[in-house]
Amino acid sequence: MTAAPPDRPAAFAADGPYAGLDPNLLAPELRRCLGEAGEDYLDALAGRAPRHAALETDAPMLSDGGSLSYLGRGYRLFVLKRLARLGGVDGLVYGPELRFDPTIAPQVPALSATRFYAGDALRTLLGHRA
């Protein structure tokens, strides 16, 4: 991951979810919302729990491999963890999906990044918690 310049939070770095978006052009509350959402997205991408959004405790329990839903300020972060088989190899499809409230991003359905992980790769990503 590329480090963000000192005046640009990690969520707004070139390899973050908002390539080329200058946070200094946003209203402070929107910058805060997008910053927190982007940090949570990057946390999930790296296999960590989100630091801002809270686990959505009343979300339906999924029996798909451990997917979780989190609610943040103006966004929902869904961390997909779905059992999968690819080319005869068992593993999981893992990654974040970020959805914004329509008042924030009415034309952005979702930002997502998922990958197939075979057992050892997923254990490495998640710190042996998989």
Secondary structure, 3 states (H helix, E strand, C coil): CCCCCCCCCHHHCCCCCCCCCCHHHCCHHHHHHHHHHHHHHHHHHCCCCCCCCEECCCCCCCCCCCCEEEEECCEEEEEEEEEEEECCEEEEEEEEEEEECCCCCCCCCCEECCEEEEHHHHHHHCCCCC
